[in-house]
């Protein structure tokens, strides 16, 4: 395993409690984990229900957005790299 390359990369972790996220894209990869709540995630012209415990990866330049669909508070953990 070549850990030297991994050790030189920067990762940013962001915890979010927003009920929605406007359509946007990134110049980086985004790994998103939903710790609580549920959302409808809109990506590539499709809608996906995402529940607590689910995760997904959004590729560079992919436009996406989400909105909360449950009455439970939303906690989203984003790892950006």
C-alpha positions as CSV (number, residue, x, y, z in Angstrom):
1,X,0.0,0.0,0.0
2,X,1.3,3.5,-0.9
3,X,0.2,5.7,2.0
4,X,2.6,8.5,1.1
5,X,0.2,9.7,-1.6
6,X,-2.8,9.6,0.7
7,X,-0.9,11.4,3.5
8,X,-0.2,14.4,1.2
9,X,-3.8,15.0,0.3
10,X,-6.1,17.3,2.2
11,X,-9.5,16.2,3.3
12,X,-12.2,18.6,4.6
13,X,-15.0,17.5,6.9
14,X,-18.1,19.5,7.1
15,X,-21.1,18.8,9.4
16,X,-24.4,20.4,8.2
17,X,-27.9,20.6,9.7
18,X,-29.6,22.5,6.8
19,X,-33.1,21.4,5.7
20,X,-32.1,21.9,2.0
21,X,-29.2,22.5,-0.2
22,X,-29.5,24.5,-3.4
23,X,-28.3,23.1,-6.7
24,X,-24.5,23.3,-7.0
25,X,-21.5,21.4,-8.2
26,X,-17.9,21.0,-7.1
27,X,-14.3,20.9,-8.4
28,X,-13.7,18.0,-6.0
29,X,-15.2,14.7,-4.8
30,X,-17.8,14.8,-2.1
31,X,-18.5,11.8,0.2
32,X,-21.8,12.4,2.0
33,X,-23.1,10.5,5.0
34,X,-26.6,11.1,6.4
35,X,-26.4,10.6,10.2
36,X,-30.0,11.5,10.8
37,X,-33.2,12.5,8.9
38,X,-34.1,11.8,5.3
39,X,-33.9,13.8,2.1
40,X,-34.7,13.6,-1.6
41,X,-31.5,13.9,-3.4
42,X,-31.7,15.3,-7.0
43,X,-28.8,14.3,-9.2
44,X,-28.4,13.8,-13.0
45,X,-32.1,14.3,-13.5
46,X,-33.2,11.6,-11.0
47,X,-34.5,11.8,-7.5
48,X,-33.2,9.4,-4.9
49,X,-34.6,9.0,-1.3
50,X,-31.7,9.0,1.1
51,X,-32.2,8.0,4.7
52,X,-30.2,8.0,7.9
53,X,-27.3,5.6,7.5
54,X,-27.0,6.1,3.8
55,X,-24.1,7.6,1.9
56,X,-23.1,8.5,-1.6
57,X,-20.3,10.0,-3.6
58,X,-20.8,13.0,-5.9
59,X,-18.2,13.3,-8.8
60,X,-16.5,16.5,-9.9
61,X,-18.8,18.9,-11.8
62,X,-22.0,17.0,-11.0
63,X,-24.9,19.3,-10.2
64,X,-27.0,18.1,-7.3
65,X,-29.2,19.3,-4.5
66,X,-31.3,17.9,-1.7
67,X,-34.3,18.7,0.5
68,X,-35.4,17.2,3.8
69,X,-38.5,15.0,3.6
70,X,-38.8,13.7,7.2
71,X,-39.8,15.4,10.5
72,X,-36.5,14.3,12.1
73,X,-33.6,16.8,12.3
74,X,-31.1,16.4,9.5
75,X,-27.4,15.8,10.1
76,X,-25.2,15.5,7.1
77,X,-21.5,14.8,7.2
78,X,-19.6,15.8,4.1
79,X,-16.0,14.7,3.4
80,X,-14.5,16.8,0.6
81,X,-11.4,15.7,-1.3
